[in-house]
Amino acid sequence: MLLEAGDVIPVDGVLIGGYNVMCDESSATGESELVRKVPANVALKVFRQGSSDAAELDPYILSGSEVRDGVGRYLVTAVGVNSYHGRTLTCTLPHVGRGINW
């Protein structure tokens, strides 16, 4: 999927390419600071080198978050009740994921 500033992320995924992608994950984490996203291959390369900077590199795109800056593309890994936002809703709303159709 493609990402650009202003998008609200509908599904979970891993960033595979992009430029200056910054996400507001406050709906998921409660943190007000924007999170810089890096492509997965960059994060993996730094991790394999054993760099202490690896902990700061985040390629994961969380559903329910908002892209505030940059452009990119990501590989979808989870949708619906299997996504981060979907699991949160399942825990907070008793009817979600239990076969009740509206």
C-alpha positions, 0 to 999 in steps of 0.5 A, spaced: 500 500 500 502 507 498 502 512 504 502 519 504 501 525 509 494 525 512 493 518 511 490 514 517 493 507 516 487 502 515 491 495 516 498 493 519 504 492 515 512 493 514 515 499 511 518 497 504 520 503 501 519 511 502 522 517 504 521 521 511 515 517 513 513 520 520 507 517 524 503 519 529 501 513 533 498 516 539 492 513 538 495 506 539 501 508 544 499 514 548 505 517 546 505 524 543 511 524 539 512 522 532 515 516 530 520 516 524 519 509 520 525 506 516 524 501 511 525 494 513 531 492 509 535 498 513 533 496 520 535 489 519 542 491 516 543 495 522 540 490 527 545 485 523 551 489 524 550 489 532 549 497 532 546 500 538 542 504 534 538 498 531 533 499 537 531 506 534 529 504 527 522 502 526 519 499 520 512 497 523 506 501 520 500 500 525 493 500 523 489 506 526 496 511 526 496 517 522 502 519 517 504 526 518 510 527 513 513 523 508 511 518 502 512 510 502 509 504 501 508 498 505 507 490 505 500 489 509 501 484 514 494 484 518 487 486 517 481 487 520 480 483 527 487 481 526 490 488 526 493 492 531 487 496 531 482 491 530 485 487 536 484 493 540 477 494 538 476 486 540 478 487 547 474 494 548 467 492 544 464 486 546 460 485 540 466 485 535 469 479 532 463 475 535 459 474 529 454 479 530 452 482 524 449 489 524 
